[in-house]
Amino acid sequence: MSANLSPEVQEKVNQWLSGNYDNDTKAEIRQLIEANQVEALTNAFYRDLEFGTGGLRGIMGVGSNRMNKYTVGAATQGLANYLKKSFPGQPIKVAIAYDSRNNSTEFARITANVFSANDIYVYLFKELRPTPQLSFAIRHLGCQSGVVLTASHNPKEYNGYKAYWEDGGQVVPPHDKNIINEVLQVMVDEIKFDPIDSNIEYLSEELDEIYLNRVKALSLSPEAIARQKNMKIVFTPIHGTSITLVPKLLKMMGFENVHVVEEQAEPNGNFPTVVYPNPEEPEALSMALQKARELDADILMGTD
């Protein structure tokens, strides 16, 4: 072990090398040690990735301060423990969605596995879907909680884990602090990774139709849309999940002149055409702005 590591980091590294962690994880840690990657080891192990009021968010990789199988597993085990305390004697159901980021699919599956192993019934979207549909699914399916694997518009190295309650919104007091306390108590040996497959149900496109029809029904003025149906709309998902629903919804609503920025239409966790996939930043919308100027568009829409 490098003499340049602090005693606290060395202790945490030793815990992962000797603890109930998989061989690939241990091999990656040893590679960092052999390469004397002091800064990388310190950043990965100097603290535990904090489960805050919104859940987890961090850089992906090995270590206690990173998004990985074990930090996601601990968060899910803690949430499962809290759900059982909050709804004693009741059958508990959760919904899980995920975005286009690298490892989101894997983290969603780990989350589903841990919930199912705790005898919690899981509705898992079989493909990436945007966060608002997760909120809808929680309410529509009568779930007590939900999780979405996403890091919004953070850089590509990041991923996140957001927890939701039975109202479809993110957890709020007192649940947020109570969940945090449960997560802090979870040890790696207590995480139930082995799934009960009968407790996992994959959500189909049928829920898409239910959700889209519900959104369409909320239109304030179908007549106004009919009058403006040829309005030129440029839309970019910036390689994210909204490509799965937004163009279809706009068509359902009656808009007939929608133009998608094709270079950014493919979901891609590396976000190859932007520095940061943040639609609040002009740089992320540069392709969409160019297309809007070419078409003399009326509206430009971008989502993260």
JOSUL-V845640 format. One record per pair of residues at least 24 apart in sequence whose C-alpha atoms are under 6 Angstrom apart, sorted by the first residue. I is the first residue (numbers start at 1). GAP is how many residues later the second one is. If there is no record, write none. Layout:
[[I,GAP] [I,GAP]]
This chain:
[[9,36] [9,37] [51,129] [53,123] [54,108] [55,106] [55,107] [55,108] [56,104] [56,105] [57,102] [57,103] [58,100] [58,101] [59,98] [59,99] [60,98] [75,108] [76,35] [77,114] [78,104] [78,105] [79,100] [92,28] [93,27] [93,28] [93,29] [93,50] [93,51] [94,28] [94,49] [94,51] [94,52] [95,27] [95,28] [95,29] [95,43] [95,51] [96,28] [96,50] [96,51] [96,52] [97,28] [97,37] [97,51] [98,30] [98,50] [98,51] [99,29] [99,51] [99,142] [100,140] [100,141] [100,167] [100,168] [100,169] [101,168] [102,167] [104,45] [113,80] [113,82] [114,78] [114,79] [116,79] [116,80] [116,83] [117,75] [117,78] [117,79] [121,78] [122,77] [122,78] [123,78] [123,79] [124,78] [124,79] [125,77] [125,78] [126,76] [129,112] [130,111] [130,112] [135,33] [138,30] [139,29] [153,124] [153,125] [153,151] [155,121] [156,114] [229,25] [229,26] [229,27] [230,26] [230,27] [232,25] [232,65] [232,66] [233,25] [233,64] [233,66] [233,67] [234,24] [234,25] [234,26] [234,66] [235,25] [235,65] [235,66] [235,67] [236,24] [236,25] [236,66] [237,65] [237,66] [238,26] [239,25] [239,26] [239,27] [239,28] [239,29] [239,32] [240,27] [278,26] [279,24]]
